Amino acid sequence: MWRRWTTTGPAILAATLSAMGALLAADARAGSTQMVAAAHPLAAQAGFDVLAAGGNAIDAMVAVQTVLGLVEPQSSGLGGGAFAVYYDATSGTLTTFDGREVAPAAATPDYWLGPDGEPLGFWEAVVGGRSVGVPGTPMLLDLLHARYGSMDWADLLVPAMTLAEEGFAVTPRLASSVAGARELDRFEPTRSYFFPGGAPLEAGDVLMNPAYAETLRLMAAERSAPFYDGPVAEAIVAATTAEGGILALDDFAAYELVERPPICVEYHRNLVCGMGPPSSGALTVGQILGMVEGFDLQTMGYGPEAAHLIAEAARLAFKDRALYMADSDFVRVPVEGLVDPAYLVERALLIDPMAANPDAEAGTPPWDEGALRAPQSTQPEHGTSHFVIMDEAGNALSMTTTIESGFGSRLMTGGFLLNNELTDFSFRPEADGRPVANRVEGSKRPRSSMSPTIVLRDGAPYLLIGSPGGSRIIGYTALAAIGVLDWDLMPQSAIDLGHVINRGGATDLEAGTAAATFAAPLAELGHEVNVRDLTSGLHAILVTDDGLVGGADPRREGVVLGD
């Protein structure tokens, strides 16, 4: 079903000049009239072949996602969910589609509490049937294609079906992910698929998936119906209940794709638009941008001074995120208040250019809700993928897709892994007698950090961007957008920026990049600093006077294809 809702010291200066100098040498990809950027070369090629054959962005989406689910199974697939931000060139409208997974109707707020009344450990919750929500990706592909697509549905499944039947080469990233995954060998058929002969897959192995091909043949004939009222739903219920889950067939029959209005924040002369609740992405990215807009980032450039301001804005935004953001169909979220320009100016006044504020708290945005809430504590979020597509007609798609942790719940049926999305809910339903907005409730969608973004300039798409990376998605996306919109970087250079991440506490700097040199200046300003690997998966397309320019994150295996 489809439901629609309608101050600079010498150390800071030196680090800034060094960082900007490195960026000026970065290459940009050539202009094109149509383009796909995705996290795996085979998926990007499948999508681009659709465009080259005369298909549009939504046709290409179907091919990209079904191939990604096969060749990058640790990140997304038919057993998960997705958010899509779409610009339709014919009508000139931007809208968003919520294909987020849904909790069982029988779930209650104490879902993740153990017999002792305390929350389960994260991995104790992840592995098995209890973490699986009703997947939304199949319906999203189906209904968006039915509404906007131009090519035959079955033809769009052929690339993935052929690869599943004939085999594809395992990439180094997939091989290392398999080798490092916890408890991936716990259940069949997952064990046999990823550990043939008892050993983990290795890079270069040719992997075939006849079960996935059979699922795609079923989809070719009946579209997404088997996932919600048919054999695929039945198989998922059987697999999850056998391992402690409580999903029922009625949960699948009740699932709806929801069309929601985009959340847009004005930034300079652009509208930065994305997915609202149950995603926290657009609200939190929008808050960060809204708070730093009053500072002259353009002049200061990429360096520790800008990093400090961005990190402090992110700290404040994540405090609001923890307290207010959740599925707005279940709890009242002050959406307009959180991105109200006057409120963001008020919050920005809390940013001291010369000192960090580790004691920052959530604000009080303008709204009419008086109920007290408790903030949610941070918990892990992991396996996700992002891709962007623009066709010759100007239709544009930014889509983030996930099964939550790498390899999801470890359960597999029909050749695809099942999500563990229910671990994105708060494990504690309340604190100090106050409810947590993102607590578990029956038929509720867990809060997400996915931030598929389309930036509009003069009413038309200017920048398409997004990333995987759990709750760090927000920081990855915000910084790369600033790179393009403030520092006039091409997408590849913006993506290559060393990451600076704050999620309401310590500031993380990306090891091996210019960002790592910001550690001492930021520590002097009072930041608790961690230098660590930060594996984003940003993909972006920029519309220029000379055509489309794309970028793909070198931290993963993505590519950009255009002509």
Disulfide bonds with the S-S distance in Angstrom:
Cys264-Cys273 2.10
